[in-house]
Amino acid sequence: MNAVLPIIVSLTALYGFACGHFGIEPGGPLWLSWPLPIWNRIAHDWRHPRPRPNYARIARLEQELGIGRPEEETTT
């Protein structure tokens, strides 16, 4: 019973190595390549800056729909 944990850990490590080595090739088997998109999202997705909102476009759309703040009229 004491040998079960090392066997499970070694099989997991072996599978992880196989996924990392053979799963990155295009057209690789699905049972080896499925963790790659998940890992890329976890490891690299946070580095990409999120697009900032286009406040000018939002204000223009609000004005066209009549839901924005009314424009301040200046009298001269």
N, CA, C and O atoms as CSV, one atom per row, in Angstrom:
chain,resi,resn,atom,element,x,y,z
A,1,MET,N,N,0.818,-1.200,0.000
A,1,MET,CA,C,0.000,0.000,0.000
A,1,MET,C,C,0.862,1.264,0.000
A,1,MET,O,O,0.447,2.308,-0.504
A,2,ASN,N,N,2.049,1.161,0.563
A,2,ASN,CA,C,2.930,2.325,0.626
A,2,ASN,C,C,3.541,2.657,-0.734
A,2,ASN,O,O,4.013,3.776,-0.938
A,3,ALA,N,N,3.539,1.715,-1.656
A,3,ALA,CA,C,4.150,1.935,-2.966
A,3,ALA,C,C,3.181,2.546,-3.970
A,3,ALA,O,O,3.584,2.844,-5.094
A,4,VAL,N,N,1.928,2.740,-3.605
A,4,VAL,CA,C,0.935,3.257,-4.548
A,4,VAL,C,C,1.185,4.726,-4.856
A,4,VAL,O,O,1.117,5.128,-6.017
A,5,LEU,N,N,1.469,5.528,-3.849
A,5,LEU,CA,C,1.679,6.964,-4.066
A,5,LEU,C,C,2.871,7.256,-4.977
A,5,LEU,O,O,2.728,8.049,-5.907
A,6,PRO,N,N,4.043,6.649,-4.751
A,6,PRO,CA,C,5.148,6.904,-5.691
A,6,PRO,C,C,4.844,6.459,-7.118
A,6,PRO,O,O,5.301,7.093,-8.069
A,7,ILE,N,N,4.088,5.390,-7.280
A,7,ILE,CA,C,3.731,4.930,-8.625
A,7,ILE,C,C,2.814,5.936,-9.296
A,7,ILE,O,O,3.006,6.251,-10.471
A,8,ILE,N,N,1.822,6.449,-8.579
A,8,ILE,CA,C,0.894,7.446,-9.141
A,8,ILE,C,C,1.637,8.730,-9.490
A,8,ILE,O,O,1.405,9.317,-10.547
A,9,VAL,N,N,2.528,9.167,-8.605
A,9,VAL,CA,C,3.293,10.394,-8.870
A,9,VAL,C,C,4.208,10.207,-10.067
A,9,VAL,O,O,4.324,11.109,-10.898
A,10,SER,N,N,4.857,9.063,-10.173
A,10,SER,CA,C,5.763,8.853,-11.305
A,10,SER,C,C,4.990,8.727,-12.617
A,10,SER,O,O,5.448,9.221,-13.647
A,11,LEU,N,N,3.824,8.073,-12.598
A,11,LEU,CA,C,3.005,7.993,-13.817
A,11,LEU,C,C,2.491,9.373,-14.233
A,11,LEU,O,O,2.430,9.684,-15.422
A,12,THR,N,N,2.124,10.192,-13.255
A,12,THR,CA,C,1.678,11.554,-13.557
A,12,THR,C,C,2.815,12.376,-14.159
A,12,THR,O,O,2.614,13.112,-15.126
A,13,ALA,N,N,4.000,12.247,-13.587
A,13,ALA,CA,C,5.155,12.972,-14.123
A,13,ALA,C,C,5.501,12.487,-15.528
A,13,ALA,O,O,5.832,13.291,-16.399
A,14,LEU,N,N,5.426,11.196,-15.748
A,14,LEU,CA,C,5.706,10.640,-17.074
A,14,LEU,C,C,4.685,11.133,-18.099
A,14,LEU,O,O,5.048,11.494,-19.219
A,15,TYR,N,N,3.407,11.148,-17.713
A,15,TYR,CA,C,2.370,11.654,-18.616
A,15,TYR,C,C,2.579,13.149,-18.894
A,15,TYR,O,O,2.408,13.591,-20.030
A,16,GLY,N,N,2.944,13.923,-17.879
A,16,GLY,CA,C,3.226,15.343,-18.084
A,16,GLY,C,C,4.392,15.562,-19.026
A,16,GLY,O,O,4.351,16.456,-19.871
A,17,PHE,N,N,5.441,14.745,-18.888
A,17,PHE,CA,C,6.570,14.842,-19.803
A,17,PHE,C,C,6.155,14.494,-21.228
A,17,PHE,O,O,6.548,15.172,-22.177
A,18,ALA,N,N,5.365,13.444,-21.375
A,18,ALA,CA,C,4.911,13.035,-22.708
A,18,ALA,C,C,4.039,14.124,-23.333
A,18,ALA,O,O,4.155,14.399,-24.527
A,19,CYS,N,N,3.168,14.744,-22.537
A,19,CYS,CA,C,2.331,15.827,-23.063
A,19,CYS,C,C,3.188,17.008,-23.495
A,19,CYS,O,O,2.935,17.609,-24.539
A,20,GLY,N,N,4.193,17.341,-22.705
A,20,GLY,CA,C,5.062,18.462,-23.042
A,20,GLY,C,C,5.960,18.196,-24.227
A,20,GLY,O,O,6.291,19.114,-24.977
A,21,HIS,N,N,6.356,16.954,-24.404
A,21,HIS,CA,C,7.284,16.639,-25.488
A,21,HIS,C,C,6.575,16.311,-26.800
A,21,HIS,O,O,6.955,16.817,-27.855
A,22,PHE,N,N,5.555,15.474,-26.736
A,22,PHE,CA,C,4.881,15.018,-27.952
A,22,PHE,C,C,3.588,15.772,-28.260
A,22,PHE,O,O,3.118,15.750,-29.398
A,23,GLY,N,N,3.010,16.436,-27.265
A,23,GLY,CA,C,1.736,17.113,-27.467
A,23,GLY,C,C,1.848,18.466,-28.142
A,23,GLY,O,O,0.840,19.015,-28.587
A,24,ILE,N,N,3.057,19.018,-28.229
A,24,ILE,CA,C,3.208,20.343,-28.833
A,24,ILE,C,C,3.330,20.282,-30.351
A,24,ILE,O,O,3.251,21.311,-31.022
A,25,GLU,N,N,3.519,19.101,-30.888
A,25,GLU,CA,C,3.648,18.955,-32.334
A,25,GLU,C,C,2.289,19.095,-33.011
A,25,GLU,O,O,1.296,18.574,-32.503
A,26,PRO,N,N,2.225,19.793,-34.151
A,26,PRO,CA,C,0.953,19.887,-34.859
A,26,PRO,C,C,0.489,18.505,-35.313
A,26,PRO,O,O,1.276,17.706,-35.821
A,27,GLY,N,N,-0.769,18.246,-35.124
A,27,GLY,CA,C,-1.311,16.954,-35.505
A,27,GLY,C,C,-0.992,15.862,-34.509
A,27,GLY,O,O,-1.155,14.677,-34.802
A,28,GLY,N,N,-0.536,16.259,-33.324
A,28,GLY,CA,C,-0.250,15.257,-32.304
A,28,GLY,C,C,-1.532,14.629,-31.793
A,28,GLY,O,O,-2.617,15.176,-31.994
A,29,PRO,N,N,-1.417,13.490,-31.135
A,29,PRO,CA,C,-2.617,12.824,-30.638
A,29,PRO,C,C,-3.325,13.676,-29.590
A,29,PRO,O,O,-2.691,14.376,-28.799
A,30,LEU,N,N,-4.641,13.599,-29.604
A,30,LEU,CA,C,-5.444,14.428,-28.710
A,30,LEU,C,C,-5.189,14.105,-27.250
A,30,LEU,O,O,-5.252,15.001,-26.409
A,31,TRP,N,N,-4.904,12.855,-26.922
A,31,TRP,CA,C,-4.692,12.486,-25.527
A,31,TRP,C,C,-3.390,13.062,-24.974
A,31,TRP,O,O,-3.159,13.029,-23.766
A,32,LEU,N,N,-2.532,13.593,-25.865
A,32,LEU,CA,C,-1.310,14.255,-25.416
A,32,LEU,C,C,-1.374,15.768,-25.594
A,32,LEU,O,O,-0.651,16.495,-24.912
A,33,SER,N,N,-2.222,16.257,-26.492
A,33,SER,CA,C,-2.208,17.697,-26.788
A,33,SER,C,C,-3.302,18.486,-26.087
A,33,SER,O,O,-3.295,19.713,-26.183
A,34,TRP,N,N,-4.242,17.857,-25.387
A,34,TRP,CA,C,-5.327,18.614,-24.772
A,34,TRP,C,C,-4.862,19.541,-23.656
A,34,TRP,O,O,-5.494,20.581,-23.474
A,35,PRO,N,N,-3.789,19.244,-22.880
A,35,PRO,CA,C,-3.415,20.191,-21.814
A,35,PRO,C,C,-2.744,21.460,-22.321
A,35,PRO,O,O,-2.659,22.440,-21.580
A,36,LEU,N,N,-2.266,21.471,-23.561
A,36,LEU,CA,C,-1.498,22.614,-24.052
A,36,LEU,C,C,-2.305,23.913,-24.096
A,36,LEU,O,O,-1.804,24.922,-23.600
A,37,PRO,N,N,-3.517,23.958,-24.655
A,37,PRO,CA,C,-4.259,25.228,-24.639
A,37,PRO,C,C,-4.596,25.702,-23.225
A,37,PRO,O,O,-4.615,26.903,-22.951
A,38,ILE,N,N,-4.860,24.752,-22.336
A,38,ILE,CA,C,-5.152,25.134,-20.950
A,38,ILE,C,C,-3.908,25.729,-20.307
A,38,ILE,O,O,-3.991,26.757,-19.635
A,39,TRP,N,N,-2.756,25.096,-20.505
A,39,TRP,CA,C,-1.521,25.600,-19.930
A,39,TRP,C,C,-1.173,26.976,-20.519
A,39,TRP,O,O,-0.746,27.868,-19.785
A,40,ASN,N,N,-1.349,27.154,-21.820
A,40,ASN,CA,C,-1.053,28.455,-22.428
A,40,ASN,C,C,-1.936,29.552,-21.847
A,40,ASN,O,O,-1.474,30.672,-21.628
A,41,ARG,N,N,-3.193,29.240,-21.600
A,41,ARG,CA,C,-4.087,30.236,-21.009
A,41,ARG,C,C,-3.661,30.580,-19.588
A,41,ARG,O,O,-3.681,31.747,-19.197
A,42,ILE,N,N,-3.275,29.565,-18.813
A,42,ILE,CA,C,-2.854,29.810,-17.435
A,42,ILE,C,C,-1.522,30.552,-17.407
A,42,ILE,O,O,-1.367,31.510,-16.649
A,43,ALA,N,N,-0.573,30.131,-18.210
A,43,ALA,CA,C,0.789,30.655,-18.120
A,43,ALA,C,C,1.001,31.959,-18.870
A,43,ALA,O,O,1.812,32.781,-18.443
A,44,HIS,N,N,0.298,32.173,-19.971
A,44,HIS,CA,C,0.646,33.304,-20.821
A,44,HIS,C,C,-0.476,34.304,-21.048
A,44,HIS,O,O,-0.206,35.421,-21.489
A,45,ASP,N,N,-1.715,33.951,-20.767
A,45,ASP,CA,C,-2.826,34.847,-21.089
A,45,ASP,C,C,-2.811,36.111,-20.256
A,45,ASP,O,O,-3.289,37.146,-20.719
A,46,TRP,N,N,-2.285,36.067,-19.051
A,46,TRP,CA,C,-2.302,37.243,-18.187
A,46,TRP,C,C,-1.358,38.330,-18.688
A,46,TRP,O,O,-1.475,39.482,-18.270
A,47,ARG,N,N,-0.440,37.994,-19.560
A,47,ARG,CA,C,0.524,38.976,-20.059
A,47,ARG,C,C,-0.058,39.908,-21.111
A,47,ARG,O,O,0.449,41.011,-21.312
A,48,HIS,N,N,-1.107,39.477,-21.776
A,48,HIS,CA,C,-1.683,40.292,-22.829
A,48,HIS,C,C,-2.578,41.362,-22.208
A,48,HIS,O,O,-3.510,41.042,-21.470
A,49,PRO,N,N,-2.298,42.632,-22.506
A,49,PRO,CA,C,-3.148,43.670,-21.931
A,49,PRO,C,C,-4.550,43.619,-22.539
A,49,PRO,O,O,-4.720,43.372,-23.733
A,50,ARG,N,N,-5.501,43.848,-21.725
A,50,ARG,CA,C,-6.880,43.866,-22.190
A,50,ARG,C,C,-7.130,45.172,-22.944
A,50,ARG,O,O,-6.596,46.213,-22.562
A,51,PRO,N,N,-7.929,45.130,-24.001
A,51,PRO,CA,C,-8.200,46.349,-24.750
A,51,PRO,C,C,-8.974,47.351,-23.887
A,51,PRO,O,O,-9.885,46.986,-23.144
A,52,ARG,N,N,-8.592,48.598,-24.005
A,52,ARG,CA,C,-9.263,49.646,-23.233
A,52,ARG,C,C,-10.542,50.054,-23.938
A,52,ARG,O,O,-10.618,50.005,-25.166
A,53,PRO,N,N,-11.533,50.452,-23.184
A,53,PRO,CA,C,-12.789,50.885,-23.807
A,53,PRO,C,C,-12.586,52.172,-24.606
A,53,PRO,O,O,-11.797,53.036,-24.224
A,54,ASN,N,N,-13.300,52.284,-25.705
A,54,ASN,CA,C,-13.244,53.479,-26.540
A,54,ASN,C,C,-14.311,54.444,-26.021
A,54,ASN,O,O,-15.468,54.397,-26.439
A,55,TYR,N,N,-13.899,55.313,-25.107
A,55,TYR,CA,C,-14.856,56.192,-24.442
A,55,TYR,C,C,-15.502,57.188,-25.403
A,55,TYR,O,O,-16.655,57.571,-25.207
A,56,ALA,N,N,-14.781,57.607,-26.427
A,56,ALA,CA,C,-15.362,58.529,-27.402
A,56,ALA,C,C,-16.501,57.840,-28.158
A,56,ALA,O,O,-17.550,58.442,-28.389
A,57,ARG,N,N,-16.298,56.607,-28.532
A,57,ARG,CA,C,-17.349,55.865,-29.246
A,57,ARG,C,C,-18.544,55.614,-28.325
A,57,ARG,O,O,-19.692,55.724,-28.755
A,58,ILE,N,N,-18.283,55.281,-27.081
A,58,ILE,CA,C,-19.372,55.056,-26.128
A,58,ILE,C,C,-20.188,56.324,-25.948
A,58,ILE,O,O,-21.418,56.275,-25.934
A,59,ALA,N,N,-19.514,57.461,-25.810
A,59,ALA,CA,C,-20.229,58.730,-25.642
A,59,ALA,C,C,-21.053,59.063,-26.884
A,59,ALA,O,O,-22.183,59.539,-26.771
A,60,ARG,N,N,-20.490,58.811,-28.071
A,60,ARG,CA,C,-21.229,59.085,-29.299
A,60,ARG,C,C,-22.470,58.196,-29.412
A,60,ARG,O,O,-23.538,58.670,-29.799
A,61,LEU,N,N,-22.335,56.924,-29.079
A,61,LEU,CA,C,-23.485,56.028,-29.123
A,61,LEU,C,C,-24.545,56.413,-28.093
A,61,LEU,O,O,-25.742,56.350,-28.372
A,62,GLU,N,N,-24.100,56.812,-26.903
A,62,GLU,CA,C,-25.065,57.261,-25.894
A,62,GLU,C,C,-25.807,58.500,-26.367
A,62,GLU,O,O,-27.010,58.631,-26.144
A,63,GLN,N,N,-25.098,59.402,-27.013
A,63,GLN,CA,C,-25.729,60.620,-27.517
A,63,GLN,C,C,-26.731,60.281,-28.619
A,63,GLN,O,O,-27.821,60.850,-28.665
A,64,GLU,N,N,-26.365,59.358,-29.504
A,64,GLU,CA,C,-27.282,58.971,-30.572
A,64,GLU,C,C,-28.536,58.291,-30.030
A,64,GLU,O,O,-29.627,58.470,-30.570
A,65,LEU,N,N,-28.378,57.517,-28.966
A,65,LEU,CA,C,-29.515,56.830,-28.377
A,65,LEU,C,C,-30.287,57.702,-27.390
A,65,LEU,O,O,-31.392,57.351,-26.975
A,66,GLY,N,N,-29.708,58.827,-27.020
A,66,GLY,CA,C,-30.363,59.736,-26.087
A,66,GLY,C,C,-30.318,59.273,-24.644
A,66,GLY,O,O,-31.175,59.654,-23.846
A,67,ILE,N,N,-29.331,58.455,-24.294
A,67,ILE,CA,C,-29.253,57.978,-22.920
A,67,ILE,C,C,-28.070,58.554,-22.167
A,67,ILE,O,O,-27.916,58.290,-20.975
A,68,GLY,N,N,-27.250,59.315,-22.813
A,68,GLY,CA,C,-26.077,59.888,-22.172
A,68,GLY,C,C,-26.415,61.170,-21.444
A,68,GLY,O,O,-27.558,61.626,-21.444
A,69,ARG,N,N,-25.406,61.734,-20.829
A,69,ARG,CA,C,-25.594,63.024,-20.174
A,69,ARG,C,C,-25.812,64.077,-21.251
A,69,ARG,O,O,-25.169,64.035,-22.300
A,70,PRO,N,N,-26.711,65.018,-21.000
A,70,PRO,CA,C,-26.919,66.063,-22.015
A,70,PRO,C,C,-25.671,66.932,-22.138
A,70,PRO,O,O,-24.981,67.219,-21.160
A,71,GLU,N,N,-25.415,67.332,-23.357
A,71,GLU,CA,C,-24.280,68.205,-23.626
A,71,GLU,C,C,-24.506,69.558,-22.969
A,71,GLU,O,O,-25.613,70.097,-22.989
A,72,GLU,N,N,-23.454,70.089,-22.393
A,72,GLU,CA,C,-23.559,71.416,-21.767
A,72,GLU,C,C,-23.542,72.439,-22.903
A,72,GLU,O,O,-22.622,72.485,-23.720
A,73,GLU,N,N,-24.595,73.256,-22.918
A,73,GLU,CA,C,-24.658,74.278,-23.962
A,73,GLU,C,C,-23.994,75.538,-23.447
A,73,GLU,O,O,-24.248,75.996,-22.333
A,74,THR,N,N,-23.150,76.073,-24.277
A,74,THR,CA,C,-22.469,77.316,-23.899
A,74,THR,C,C,-23.113,78.449,-24.677
A,74,THR,O,O,-23.270,78.370,-25.895
A,75,THR,N,N,-23.475,79.478,-23.979
A,75,THR,CA,C,-24.067,80.659,-24.636
A,75,THR,C,C,-22.996,81.713,-24.757
A,75,THR,O,O,-22.262,81.993,-23.809
A,76,THR,N,N,-22.919,82.278,-25.913
A,76,THR,CA,C,-21.919,83.303,-26.148
A,76,THR,C,C,-22.556,84.607,-26.480
A,76,THR,O,O,-21.859,85.594,-26.711
